[in-house]
Amino acid sequence: MPKYLRNISIILLSFLFGEAAQAQCAMCRAVLESQETTAAAEGINNGIVYLMLFPYLLVGGVGYVVYKMRRAKA
């Protein structure tokens, strides 16, 4: 499979599954708005922060390794 077809397939698949992810976010929001305590909302917010942190750490780590490898070559 050519590289461009693989990339287009991945992009199209991400659009297909994006709707399901948005639906789940709406469900979480509805559950949090219906509860009277803020403990659940704080827990969800903390979970979102942790989930956002790891991709940045991974990209930063890979970038650092690539930087070190390219610097060692030169």
C-alpha positions as CSV (number, residue, x, y, z in Angstrom):
1,M,0.0,0.0,0.0
2,P,1.5,3.3,-1.0
3,K,2.3,5.7,1.8
4,Y,-0.1,8.4,0.7
5,L,-3.0,5.9,0.7
6,R,-2.2,4.8,4.2
7,N,-2.1,8.4,5.4
8,I,-5.4,9.1,3.8
9,S,-6.9,6.0,5.3
10,I,-5.8,7.0,8.8
11,I,-7.2,10.5,8.4
12,L,-10.6,9.1,7.2
13,L,-10.7,6.6,10.1
14,S,-10.1,9.4,12.6
15,F,-13.0,11.3,11.2
16,L,-15.3,8.2,11.5
17,F,-14.4,7.7,15.2
18,G,-14.4,11.4,16.1
19,E,-18.2,11.5,16.4
20,A,-18.3,8.7,19.0
21,A,-15.7,10.6,21.1
22,Q,-17.7,13.8,21.0
23,A,-20.8,11.8,22.0
24,Q,-19.0,10.5,25.1
25,C,-17.9,14.0,26.1
26,A,-21.5,15.1,26.0
27,M,-22.5,12.2,28.2
28,C,-19.8,13.0,30.8
29,R,-21.0,16.6,30.8
30,A,-24.6,15.6,31.3
31,V,-23.7,13.4,34.2
32,L,-21.5,16.1,35.8
33,E,-24.2,18.7,35.5
34,S,-26.8,16.5,37.1
35,Q,-24.8,15.8,40.2
36,E,-24.9,18.2,43.1
37,T,-21.4,17.6,44.5
38,T,-18.3,19.0,42.8
39,A,-16.1,16.0,43.7
40,A,-17.0,14.1,40.6
41,A,-16.4,17.1,38.4
42,E,-13.0,17.7,40.0
43,G,-12.1,14.1,39.4
44,I,-13.1,14.2,35.8
45,N,-11.1,17.5,35.3
46,N,-8.0,15.9,36.9
47,G,-8.4,12.9,34.7
48,I,-8.5,15.1,31.6
49,V,-5.3,16.9,32.7
50,Y,-3.5,13.6,33.1
51,L,-4.7,12.3,29.8
52,M,-3.5,15.5,28.1
53,L,-0.1,15.3,29.8
54,F,1.2,12.0,28.5
55,P,1.0,12.8,24.7
56,Y,3.0,15.9,25.3
57,L,5.6,14.0,27.4
58,L,5.8,11.3,24.7
59,V,6.3,13.8,21.8
60,G,8.8,15.7,23.9
61,G,10.8,12.6,24.7
62,V,10.8,11.4,21.1
63,G,11.9,14.9,20.0
64,Y,14.7,14.9,22.6
65,V,15.9,11.5,21.4
66,V,15.9,12.6,17.8
67,Y,17.7,15.8,18.7
68,K,20.4,13.9,20.5
69,M,20.8,11.4,17.7
70,R,21.1,14.1,15.0
71,R,23.5,16.1,17.2
72,A,25.7,13.0,17.7
73,K,25.8,12.4,14.0
74,A,27.1,15.9,13.2
